[in-house]
Amino acid sequence: MTDSKSFDPLDFPDRINIGCGFDHRDGYLNVDFQDFHDPDLVADVRDLAMLPSDHYTEIVAQDVLEHLERAEVDPALVEWARLLKTGGQIFLRVPDIMGVARLIAREATVEHHRTMLHALFGTQAYNGDYHHASFTELTLRRSLHDAGFEISDLRPRDQWMIDCVATKSDTLDPGPLPLLSLEPEVLAPDQSEPSEDASPDDTPKSTTTDAIAERFESAATALSRRVPDDFKDKARGALRSGRDRFEKLRKR
Ligand SMILES: C[S@@+](CC[C@H](N)C(=O)[O-])C[C@H]1O[C@@H](n2cnc3c(N)ncnc32)[C@H](O)[C@@H]1O
């Protein structure tokens, strides 16, 4: 781990993992502002002035943009575009507030609603672990276009997130962005209903709940190893209540 003062970008790969958290990747420059995540570079992803322009071939930014305030999202994308070579790709994962809303509407129980609110607002165990923004496909498309990216792939993930791959372009059509090209699955309201030939134990609903539960389980394990003592009580409490809720949902 190094801070920006003693940092030479050329000592590191030309791929960046922005807001790496627990997902420390080989072959990437792992960046996070929480040093307990042991990133290669401790830095705020809103201002990466210590990194060169037009240098990187790939940026991974999974579950990070929503941790910035809404007004910071577009400037952050512009800053990340600065780092990429033309043709370089960004792999983004963000929450899809419409997907969250559809999942909330599916089940009228307090436990289920709390589970989804947890997903929407973050675990809230430490600074940087709160969600301040969310996205729809439209807002994500608009922000990426305005930052100079061309979207090559955009798809729903676990019904409440969007995975998106976009390429830095220097030939973007300056005309108005076509506003809607939603993938059918993004809008399908009932895709997690069991299909006719699905077995009772293999419904997409449990798959979704398990996927969310697994995600927070692995965050809980990683967090219990890494979080400094000051944060531990808060982190344990937040994760315990999250895990309890997921356990109850899984048993239904
Ligand atoms: C939910 S975690 C995602 C971690 C990882 N990308 C993954 O997919 O598992 C969000 C991470 O972003 C980091 N983060 C949030 N705001 C940040 C900022 N302004 N600068 C640097 N890191 C930030 C947090 O410390 C946290 O590690």
The ligand as an ORCA input file, in Angstrom:
! r2SCAN-3c Opt
* xyz 0 1
  C     -19.451     -1.530     -1.609
  S     -17.731     -1.347     -1.627
  C     -17.368     -2.071     -3.198
  C     -16.053     -2.756     -3.179
  C     -15.676     -3.518     -4.451
  N     -15.589     -2.657     -5.607
  C     -16.593     -4.688     -4.709
  O     -17.176     -4.754     -5.787
  O     -16.706     -5.544     -3.842
  C     -17.464      0.385     -1.927
  C     -16.014      0.772     -1.745
  O     -15.826      2.092     -2.251
  C     -14.971      2.777     -1.361
  N     -15.230      4.204     -1.529
  C     -16.401      4.855     -1.312
  N     -16.252      6.164     -1.586
  C     -14.958      6.330     -1.982
  C     -14.193      7.444     -2.390
  N     -14.744      8.672     -2.465
  N     -12.897      7.256     -2.704
  C     -12.334      6.018     -2.610
  N     -13.001      4.920     -2.259
  C     -14.312      5.079     -1.940
  C     -15.329      2.258      0.021
  O     -14.296      2.458      0.948
  C     -15.597      0.790     -0.285
  O     -14.437      0.030     -0.130
*
